[in-house]
Amino acid sequence: MEQVSKVLLRLELETRAHHPDADEPWRQLQRSTITRADYIRQLVSVYGFEAPLEAACAYTPNLRLVIDLRERSRAGKLVQDLLALGASASELAQLPQCLPIAPFTAPIEALGWMYVSERATLQFDAVRRQLRAQLPETETACAYLSAYDGVAAARWQDLGRVLDGVARTDRLLGELVAAAHAAFRCLIAWQHDERVPLASTA
């Protein structure tokens, strides 16, 4: 039986106040009234958060020594989906990004932010099922939602093992929790940022 990560459980408990707001856009995509424009807007929003986060992680010293960044890289799949939904290359080049995200000083900080991004993947199967039911034409534009197809639970458990191995002291655990709080605040503010959607949503 897979051992539950104590650090993941601690993070879930410590950050639970942020979860409803962070999860709301994904819950909206599970409504029976979902539209193609709703899906595109969410992909644009997620790209604006994940692209700079992936870049920040890539330049964080020693992070690659504790976790495989390549297998968790998903921003390119968002671009793939937006192209499949009719976005142009020029539109994609101008997509807004959450600029406050910058390279982290240490792996523990980056992992706190990564936890927030990875947590969303646990909802992807449900979202994809709803899209298939309501918008079957989006089937070819679900590369991002399918990135962890069949391995979402395993990736989550692997993240837990990494966190258990890194956050071994109260100080490091405190830094991890603080980083997760910061990431949730940034994500939620970004989700409420009013940006002009792609022309493709018209």
C-alpha positions as CSV (number, residue, x, y, z in Angstrom):
1,M,0.0,0.0,0.0
2,E,1.3,3.5,-1.0
3,Q,2.3,5.5,2.1
4,V,0.5,8.9,2.3
5,S,2.9,11.8,2.2
6,K,2.9,13.6,5.5
7,V,4.1,16.9,3.9
8,L,1.4,16.8,1.2
9,L,-1.2,16.3,3.9
10,R,0.2,19.2,5.8
11,L,0.1,21.4,2.8
12,E,-3.5,20.4,2.0
13,L,-4.4,21.3,5.6
14,E,-2.5,24.5,5.8
15,T,-3.7,25.9,2.5
16,R,-7.3,24.6,2.5
17,A,-8.7,28.1,2.7
18,H,-7.4,28.8,-0.8
19,H,-8.8,25.7,-2.4
20,P,-12.3,26.8,-3.3
21,D,-11.2,29.9,-5.1
22,A,-8.3,28.1,-6.8
23,D,-10.6,25.3,-8.0
24,E,-13.5,27.4,-9.1
25,P,-12.4,27.8,-12.8
26,W,-12.1,24.1,-13.1
27,R,-15.5,23.5,-11.4
28,Q,-17.0,26.0,-13.9
29,L,-15.8,23.8,-16.7
30,Q,-17.8,20.9,-15.3
31,R,-21.1,22.7,-15.7
32,S,-23.7,21.5,-18.2
33,T,-23.7,24.9,-19.9
34,I,-20.0,25.0,-20.7
35,T,-19.1,26.8,-24.0
36,R,-16.1,26.6,-26.3
37,A,-15.3,30.2,-25.3
38,D,-15.2,29.2,-21.6
39,Y,-12.7,26.5,-22.3
40,I,-10.5,28.8,-24.4
41,R,-10.5,31.4,-21.7
42,Q,-9.5,28.9,-19.1
43,L,-6.6,27.6,-21.2
44,V,-5.4,31.2,-21.8
45,S,-5.6,31.8,-18.0
46,V,-3.7,28.6,-17.1
47,Y,-1.1,29.3,-19.7
48,G,-0.5,32.7,-18.3
49,F,0.3,31.2,-14.9
50,E,2.0,27.9,-15.9
51,A,4.4,29.2,-18.6
52,P,6.2,31.7,-16.3
53,L,6.1,29.2,-13.5
54,E,7.8,26.5,-15.6
55,A,10.4,29.1,-16.7
56,A,11.0,30.1,-13.1
57,C,11.4,26.4,-12.1
58,A,13.8,25.8,-15.0
59,Y,16.2,28.5,-13.7
60,T,15.9,27.6,-10.0
61,P,19.3,26.3,-8.8
62,N,19.4,22.6,-8.0
63,L,15.7,22.0,-8.5
64,R,16.4,19.4,-11.2
65,L,18.4,17.4,-8.7
66,V,15.2,16.7,-6.7
67,I,12.5,16.4,-9.3
68,D,12.1,15.7,-13.0
69,L,10.9,18.9,-14.5
70,R,10.6,17.6,-18.1
71,E,7.8,15.1,-17.2
72,R,5.9,17.9,-15.5
73,S,6.2,20.4,-18.3
74,R,2.8,21.2,-19.7
75,A,2.8,24.8,-21.0
76,G,3.6,23.5,-24.5
77,K,0.4,21.4,-24.5
78,L,-1.6,24.5,-23.7
79,V,-0.3,26.1,-26.8
80,Q,-1.0,22.9,-28.8
81,D,-4.7,23.0,-27.6
82,L,-5.1,26.7,-28.3
83,L,-3.8,26.1,-31.9
84,A,-6.3,23.3,-32.3
85,L,-9.1,25.6,-31.2
86,G,-8.2,28.1,-33.9
87,A,-5.8,30.5,-32.2
88,S,-3.2,32.1,-34.5
89,A,0.5,32.2,-34.0
90,S,0.4,35.9,-33.5
91,E,-2.3,35.6,-30.9
92,L,-0.3,33.0,-29.0
93,A,2.8,35.2,-29.0
94,Q,0.8,37.9,-27.3
95,L,-0.9,35.8,-24.6
96,P,-0.7,37.6,-21.2
97,Q,1.5,36.1,-18.5
98,C,1.6,36.4,-14.8
99,L,4.9,38.4,-14.5
100,P,5.3,38.4,-10.7
101,I,6.6,34.8,-11.0
102,A,10.4,34.8,-11.1
103,P,13.1,32.2,-10.6
104,F,13.1,31.0,-7.1
105,T,16.1,31.2,-4.8
106,A,15.9,27.5,-3.6
107,P,14.1,24.3,-4.5
108,I,11.9,24.4,-1.4
109,E,10.3,27.6,-2.6
110,A,9.8,26.3,-6.2
111,L,8.3,23.1,-4.8
112,G,5.7,25.1,-2.9
113,W,4.6,26.7,-6.1
114,M,4.8,23.5,-8.0
115,Y,2.4,21.9,-5.4
116,V,-0.2,24.4,-6.4
117,S,0.1,23.8,-10.1
118,E,0.2,20.0,-9.7
119,R,-2.8,19.9,-7.4
120,A,-5.0,21.1,-10.3
121,T,-4.2,18.0,-12.3
122,L,-6.3,15.9,-10.0
123,Q,-9.4,17.4,-11.5
124,F,-8.5,17.0,-15.1
125,D,-10.2,13.6,-15.8
126,A,-13.5,15.0,-14.6
127,V,-13.1,18.2,-16.7
128,R,-12.2,16.2,-19.8
129,R,-15.2,13.9,-19.4
130,Q,-17.5,16.9,-19.2
131,L,-15.9,18.5,-22.3
132,R,-16.4,15.3,-24.2
133,A,-20.0,15.2,-23.2
134,Q,-20.8,18.8,-23.8
135,L,-18.3,19.9,-26.5
136,P,-17.2,16.7,-28.4
137,E,-15.5,19.0,-31.0
138,T,-12.8,19.8,-28.3
139,E,-11.6,16.2,-28.2
140,T,-8.6,17.1,-30.3
141,A,-7.8,20.0,-28.0
142,C,-7.3,18.2,-24.7
143,A,-3.6,17.6,-24.8
144,Y,-3.1,19.6,-21.6
145,L,-5.9,17.8,-19.7
146,S,-4.5,14.5,-21.0
147,A,-0.9,15.2,-20.0
148,Y,-1.1,13.0,-16.9
149,D,-3.6,10.5,-18.4
150,G,-3.3,7.3,-16.4
151,V,-0.5,8.6,-14.2
152,A,-2.0,11.6,-12.3
153,A,-2.2,9.7,-9.0
154,A,1.4,8.4,-9.5
155,R,2.7,11.8,-10.2
156,W,1.0,13.2,-7.1
157,Q,2.4,10.4,-5.0
158,D,5.9,11.1,-6.5
159,L,5.6,14.8,-5.6
160,G,4.7,13.7,-2.1
161,R,7.8,11.6,-1.8
162,V,10.0,14.5,-3.1
163,L,8.4,16.9,-0.6
164,D,8.9,14.4,2.3
165,G,12.5,14.1,1.4
166,V,13.2,17.8,1.1
167,A,11.1,19.4,3.9
168,R,12.8,17.5,6.7
169,T,13.0,20.3,9.3
170,D,10.4,22.6,10.7
171,R,12.2,25.6,9.1
172,L,12.1,24.0,5.6
173,L,8.5,22.9,6.1
174,G,7.6,26.4,7.1
175,E,9.3,27.8,3.9
176,L,7.4,25.3,1.8
177,V,4.0,26.2,3.3
178,A,4.8,29.9,2.9
179,A,5.6,29.4,-0.7
180,A,2.4,27.5,-1.3
181,H,0.4,30.3,0.3
182,A,2.2,32.8,-2.0
183,A,1.5,30.7,-5.0
184,F,-2.2,30.3,-4.2
185,R,-2.5,34.1,-3.7
186,C,-0.8,34.7,-7.0
187,L,-2.9,32.1,-8.9
188,I,-6.2,33.4,-7.5
189,A,-5.3,37.0,-8.2
190,W,-4.3,36.0,-11.8
191,Q,-7.6,34.1,-12.3
192,H,-9.5,37.3,-11.5
193,D,-7.3,39.4,-13.8
194,E,-9.4,40.9,-16.5
195,R,-7.5,40.3,-19.8
196,V,-8.8,40.5,-23.4
197,P,-9.5,37.0,-24.5
198,L,-8.3,35.5,-27.8
199,A,-10.2,36.7,-30.8
200,S,-10.9,32.9,-31.3
201,T,-13.4,33.1,-28.5
202,A,-15.7,35.4,-30.4
